[in-house]
Amino acid sequence: IPFASIYWEFVDRWSLTLFTVAPWVARAQVAYSIVGPIQAFSGFDFSQMTFLRYGRTNTDDRLYYDEKKAFIGIRSPLSRIFFAEIESGYAFARRIFETESYELHPENPIEVESSLYIKLSLSARF
């Protein structure tokens, strides 16, 4: 799988993260260390999910969901193992379509309305 991840601390307390799993996911994020390990961040995300729809007549068809997001947030460790992140932003250019392989301009996509969102993530690292 073609992927790349770049992390760069370009100025004291500021960092840039770029991540891609080409061509399905692209994420760019700028973060600022507020105090210790607590960070505020902002960025842009383009991602897609792929599903196999039950009952499809062509077994090669895939259901695709595309989405772009602009966001801001804050992250902090809760302990040595557990971490929390809260993110809020605007999700746009969302669409659902079904084809055998991904297409930039599919026929008859279902457009999903743009909206604001908020997300809370809890994670553990071992």
N, C-alpha and C positions, 0 to 999 in steps of 0.2 A: 504494500500500500504506500503510495507516495505521500509522505507527511514531512512537515518541518516545524520546528519550534525554536524561537529565538527569544532570549531574555537578555536585556541590556540595561544596566544601571548607568544612565547617561549623565546624570548630575546627582550630587549628594541628595539622598532621600527620594529621588525620582527614578522610575523604571519604565521600560517599554517591553511588552510581551506581544509577539506575533506568533500565531499558530495556524497551521493549515493541514487539512487532509484533502489534498487537491483531487478533484475540483468541488468536493461536497461541503467543506467547512472552511471558513476563513474568519479569524478573530484577531482584532487588534485592541490593545488595552494599554493605557497609561495609568500608572499608580503612583501615589505619593504616600510615604511613610509618615503618619501623623505623630504617633508616639510609640516607640518600641516597635513591636510587630503589627500594630494596628495600621491598616492602609485604607485610603480612599482611592477609588478608581473610576475611570470613565473609558468607554470604548464603543466599538462597532462589531457586530457579529452577523455573518451570513451562514446559515446552516440549512440542512435538509434532512428529512427523515424518509426512510423507504419502508414500505410495508407490502406484504403479500395478502391481497384481499381474498377472503374466503368466497368460494363459489365463482371465481372468475372463469370465463370460457377459454381464454388463452393463458396457459400456465406460465408463459414468459412475461406477462404483464406485471408491472410493479406500480404501486400507488405511491406517489411522491408528494411531500409537503415541504415547500420552500418558505423561508422566513428571513427577514432582515431585522436587526435590532440596533438601536442606539441606546446606551445605558449609562448609569452612574451607580455607585454603590460603596459599601464599606465592608471590610473583612477583618476578622480577628481570631486568633487562637483562643479556645476556651480552656484548653489544657495542653499537655504535650502531645496528646493523641487527637483530640477533637477540635474542630474548626467550625466557625460560623461565617456566613456571608449573606448580606442582604443587598439586593439589586433591584433597581426600578428603572423603567425606560419606556421606549416607544417601539412597538413591533409593527412593521409595515411590509409592503410588497409581499404579502402572504398569498399563497395559492396552492391548490391541490389539483393533481392531474394524474392520469394513468396512461402509461406507455411501456413498451418493452425495455427501453433504455432512456436515460435522462435526456431531455431536450431543453434548450434555452427558450424556445418559443413553441411550446406544445399547442396542439389543437384543443380548443374548448376547455381551458383550465377553469376551475372554480376559484374565483377571487374571494379571499377572506378579508373582511374589513380591518383596517389598521386600528390599533388600540394601545392604551397605556397598560403596563403590567407591573407587578411587584413579585419578587421571588425571594424566598428564604431557603438557603442551603445549609445543611449540617453534614459534615463529613468526618471521617476518621482515617488516620494514616498509621500504618503498622510498619 
